[in-house]
Amino acid sequence: MTSATQTLATDGSAAPHHVSERAGRSAGTRAPNPLPRLLPFYYDLYTFRGSAGRTAVVASFSVPVENLEREALADDVRYRFDVTLVLADTVLRSVSRTDDSVFVSAPRALPGDHLLHTYIEVQAWPSPNTLERVIMSDATTPGIGQLYSAPFSIPDYRGNHLMLSDIVLGQSDPSADWKRGGITLALLPTSRLPASSFGVYYEIYNLPSGDRYETEISVEHVDDAGDLIGDGSVVRTVFSGLAHPRPDRSLPVLRNVGASLPTGRYGLTVTVTDQNTGESATRSRLFQVSGWSRGASLVPALPWRQGTDTPGQ
């Protein structure tokens, strides 16, 4: 997870119409072009079992309205931005790139702390040698944008042993665009979570049908380095169930963390144990509670250019 600048809550005014478009541009009345500048934004990467031996990689993007330029179009105000995900295998020398373009229209200018949110999802081959590059640019005004780059290991979900996907933090929202395992979520930036309840989504792989299993979810208070503060314990819950996986041997799970958490940094850990065999799997994720009280707006992204594998580039 990488973050930049401060993201605050929306106050719900000037409720936006969420619309997506392909890369084509339409004419509108624009303010004078500002000087080129950086466009700080938040992003998170999540991985799941994909198709045909690949791994599904989801890149979640969010940006405060105050960081974007706006344009007048007929009776509305519009915000447009482009997002890009590049995954480069430094050993195999292969590159996958996907670009999306989205916009939000509202009857009047949105408050600057309103959070606009979208995602990209791609299928990638597992690799410990991948470099991630995530880019956001303001589509209204050339010269405004930012790139973040870091190593990113793409896990391999093939095999028959018990495994867990990445942990996703979000809010249940039937109008949101991210859907997986029959569940619809608004993906929240792990850098700026609300102090109240939020959803925890993950997938269990290779749990035999009919096996009884136990799940423990713990939330611990940590410092900036990820080390426990005091005893660290804030929330711990344990529950049991019978496994009823899907035909692809995946079991999607959505749990709600209803505790009110003080502002600060936390580590969330999910551990699943097959009580028939004793086998267990564990996954963790760090997140930051900022205390905003209303949900982020998820902007549905339609493909602009499909990602393609280009060996040797």
C-alpha positions in Angstrom: 0.0 0.0 0.0 1.3 3.4 -0.9 -0.2 6.7 0.1 0.4 10.4 -0.6 -1.2 13.6 0.7 -4.2 13.6 3.1 -7.6 12.1 2.2 -10.6 13.3 4.2 -14.3 12.5 4.4 -17.1 13.6 2.0 -19.9 15.5 3.6 -22.4 14.2 1.1 -23.3 17.5 -0.6 -23.7 17.8 -4.3 -24.1 14.0 -4.7 -22.3 13.0 -7.9 -23.5 11.1 -10.9 -21.0 8.3 -11.4 -20.3 7.9 -15.1 -17.6 6.1 -17.0 -16.3 6.7 -20.5 -13.7 5.4 -22.9 -10.7 7.5 -23.8 -12.6 9.8 -26.1 -12.8 13.5 -25.2 -15.9 15.7 -25.4 -15.8 19.4 -25.5 -16.6 21.5 -22.5 -15.8 24.9 -21.0 -12.5 24.8 -19.1 -10.7 27.1 -16.7 -7.3 28.5 -17.8 -4.7 25.8 -17.6 -2.7 25.8 -14.4 1.0 25.1 -14.3 2.1 21.4 -14.4 2.1 19.8 -11.0 2.1 16.5 -9.1 -1.2 14.7 -8.5 -0.9 12.8 -5.1 -3.2 9.9 -4.7 -3.7 6.6 -2.8 -3.5 3.1 -4.2 -3.6 -0.5 -2.9 -2.9 -3.7 -4.7 -4.8 -7.0 -4.0 -4.2 -10.5 -5.3 -6.6 -13.5 -5.8 -6.6 -16.8 -7.5 -7.1 -16.0 -11.2 -8.0 -18.1 -14.3 -5.8 -20.7 -16.1 -3.0 -20.6 -13.5 -2.8 -16.8 -13.4 -3.2 -14.5 -10.5 -5.9 -11.7 -10.4 -4.3 -8.4 -9.5 -6.6 -5.6 -8.4 -5.3 -2.0 -8.2 -7.5 0.3 -6.2 -7.1 4.1 -6.8 -8.5 7.0 -4.9 -8.0 10.8 -5.1 -9.5 13.8 -3.2 -11.5 16.2 -5.4 -9.3 19.0 -4.2 -6.3 17.5 -6.1 -8.2 17.5 -9.5 -9.0 20.2 -11.9 -12.6 20.6 -13.0 -14.4 21.6 -16.1 -17.9 23.0 -16.8 -20.0 20.9 -19.2 -23.6 22.1 -19.9 -25.2 22.4 -16.5 -22.8 20.1 -14.7 -19.3 20.2 -13.3 -17.0 17.3 -14.4 -13.9 15.7 -13.0 -11.8 13.4 -15.2 -8.8 11.3 -14.5 -6.8 8.5 -16.1 -5.2 5.5 -14.2 -2.6 3.1 -15.4 -1.2 -0.2 -13.9 2.1 -1.6 -15.2 3.4 -4.9 -14.1 7.0 -5.6 -15.3 8.7 -9.0 -14.7 12.4 -8.1 -14.4 13.6 -11.7 -15.0 11.3 -12.8 -17.8 11.4 -9.2 -19.3 7.7 -9.1 -19.9 5.4 -6.1 -19.4 1.6 -5.9 -18.8 0.0 -2.5 -19.0 -3.7 -1.5 -18.5 -5.2 2.0 -18.8 -8.6 3.3 -17.7 -10.3 6.7 -18.0 -13.1 7.8 -15.7 -15.1 10.8 -14.9 -17.7 12.1 -12.3 -20.3 14.7 -13.1 -22.2 16.7 -10.4 -24.7 19.6 -10.6 -22.1 21.8 -8.8 -18.5 21.6 -7.6 -17.9 18.8 -5.1 -16.4 19.7 -1.7 -12.6 19.3 -1.9 -12.5 16.5 0.6 -14.8 14.2 -1.5 -13.0 11.0 -2.4 -13.2 9.7 -6.0 -12.4 6.0 -6.3 -11.8 3.5 -9.1 -10.0 0.3 -9.8 -8.2 -1.8 -12.5 -8.2 -5.6 -12.5 -5.8 -7.7 -14.6 -4.7 -11.4 -14.9 -0.9 -11.9 -14.4 1.5 -14.8 -14.1 2.8 -15.5 -10.6 6.3 -14.0 -10.1 8.5 -12.9 -7.2 10.4 -10.5 -9.6 7.7 -8.0 -10.6 8.0 -4.2 -10.5 4.7 -2.3 -10.1 4.1 1.1 -11.6 0.8 2.9 -10.9 0.0 6.2 -12.5 -2.8 8.7 -12.2 -3.1 11.8 -14.4 -5.7 14.6 -14.6 -7.5 14.1 -17.9 -8.8 17.7 -17.9 -5.4 19.4 -17.9 -2.2 18.1 -19.4 0.9 18.0 -17.2 -0.8 17.0 -14.0 -0.1 13.5 -12.7 2.0 11.2 -10.6 3.7 7.8 -10.8 4.6 5.4 -7.9 6.9 2.4 -8.4 7.9 -0.4 -6.1 8.8 -4.1 -6.1 5.7 -6.3 -6.0 5.7 -10.1 -5.6 2.7 -11.8 -7.4 1.8 -14.9 -5.4 1.1 -18.3 -6.9 -2.4 -19.6 -5.9 -2.0 -22.9 -7.7 -1.7 -26.1 -5.8 -3.9 -28.0 -3.3 -2.8 -26.8 0.1 -4.8 -24.4 2.2 -4.3 -20.8 1.2 -5.8 -17.3 1.7 -6.0 -14.4 -0.8 -5.1 -10.9 0.1 -7.3 -9.1 2.6 -9.5 -6.4 1.2 -11.0 -3.6 3.3 -14.1 -1.9 2.0 -17.8 -1.1 2.5 -20.8 -3.1 1.4 -22.4 -1.1 -1.3 -24.9 -2.5 -3.9 -24.1 0.4 -6.2 -20.3 -0.2 -6.2 -18.6 -1.6 -9.2 -16.1 -4.1 -7.7 -17.7 -7.5 -7.6 -16.1 -10.8 -6.7 -17.4 -14.1 -5.3 -21.0 -12.8 -5.4 -20.1 -9.8 -3.2 -20.1 -6.1 -4.1 -17.8 -3.7 -2.3 -16.6 -0.1 -2.4 -12.8 -0.5 -2.0 -11.4 1.8 0.6 -7.8 3.1 0.7 -6.1 1.3 3.6 -4.4 4.6 4.4 -7.6 6.4 5.4 -10.2 4.1 6.9 -13.2 5.2 8.9 -13.2 4.9 12.7 -16.5 3.0 12.6 -17.3 -0.3 11.0 -15.8 -1.6 7.7 -15.9 -4.8 5.7 -13.1 -7.4 5.5 -13.2 -9.6 2.4 -10.9 -12.5 1.7 -11.0 -15.9 -0.1 -10.1 -19.3 1.3 -8.7 -21.8 -1.2 -8.7 -25.6 -1.2 -10.8 -26.1 2.0 -12.5 -29.5 1.4 -16.3 -29.4 1.2 -17.9 -30.4 4.5 -14.8 -29.8 6.6 -15.3 -27.9 9.8 -13.0 -24.9 10.0 -12.2 -22.1 12.5 -11.4 -18.5 11.6 -9.6 -16.0 13.9 -9.6 -12.3 13.0 -7.5 -10.0 15.1 -6.8 -6.2 14.9 -3.7 -4.9 16.7 -2.5 -1.4 17.4 1.0 -0.9 15.8 3.5 1.8 15.2 4.8 3.2 11.9 7.2 0.3 11.6 4.4 -2.3 12.1 5.5 -3.2 15.7 2.9 -3.7 18.4 2.2 -0.8 20.7 1.8 -2.2 24.3 0.1 -5.5 24.1 -1.3 -4.4 20.8 -4.6 -6.2 21.2 -7.8 -4.2 20.1 -10.2 -6.7 18.5 -10.2 -10.5 18.4 -13.0 -12.7 17.2 -13.1 -16.4 16.6 -15.9 -18.3 14.7 -16.4 -21.8 13.2 -18.3 -23.1 10.2 -18.7 -25.9 7.7 -16.9 -25.4 4.3 -19.1 -25.1 1.2 -16.6 -24.0 -1.4 -17.4 -23.0 -5.0 -16.6 -25.4 -7.9 -13.2 -23.7 -8.3 -12.4 -24.6 -4.7 -12.6 -21.0 -3.5 -14.7 -19.8 -0.5 -15.4 -16.0 -0.6 -15.9 -14.5 2.9 -17.1 -11.0 4.0 -16.9 -10.1 7.6 -17.7 -6.8 9.3 -15.4 -5.2 11.8 -17.9 -3.2 13.9 -15.5 -1.9 16.6 -14.9 1.8 16.9 -11.2 2.2 16.5 -9.3 5.3 17.6 -7.2 7.2 15.0 -4.0 5.3 14.4 -2.2 2.5 12.6 -3.3 -1.1 12.9 -2.5 -4.6 11.7 -5.3 -7.0 10.7 -4.6 -10.7 10.6 -6.9 -13.5 9.4 -6.0 -17.2 10.3 -8.1 -20.1 9.0 -7.6 -23.6 10.4 -9.1 -26.8 8.9 -10.2 -28.6 12.1 -10.3 -31.9 10.2 -6.6 -31.9 9.2 -5.1 -29.2 11.4 -3.7 -27.3 8.4 -3.8 -23.5 8.7 -3.2 -20.4 6.6 -2.6 -16.8 7.7 -2.7 -13.4 5.9 -2.2 -9.9 7.3 -2.6 -6.3 6.2 -1.7 -2.9 7.7 -4.2 0.0 7.7 -4.6 3.5 9.0 -7.7 4.9 10.7 -8.3 8.5 10.0 -11.8 9.0 11.5 -13.9 10.2 8.6 -17.5 9.2 8.9 -19.0 8.9 5.4 -18.2 6.4 2.6 -16.0 7.0 -0.4 -17.4 7.3 -3.9 -16.5 4.5 -6.2 -16.2 5.6 -9.8 -16.7 2.7 -12.2 -13.9 2.4 -14.7 -14.4 1.1 -18.2 -11.4 -0.3 -20.1 -9.5 2.3 -22.2 -6.8 -0.1 -23.5 -6.6 -3.7 -22.6 -3.4 -4.8 -20.9 -1.2 -7.0 -23.1 2.0 -9.0 -22.5 4.9 -7.5 -24.5 8.0 -9.6 -24.0 11.3 -7.9 -24.2 10.0 -4.4 -23.5 
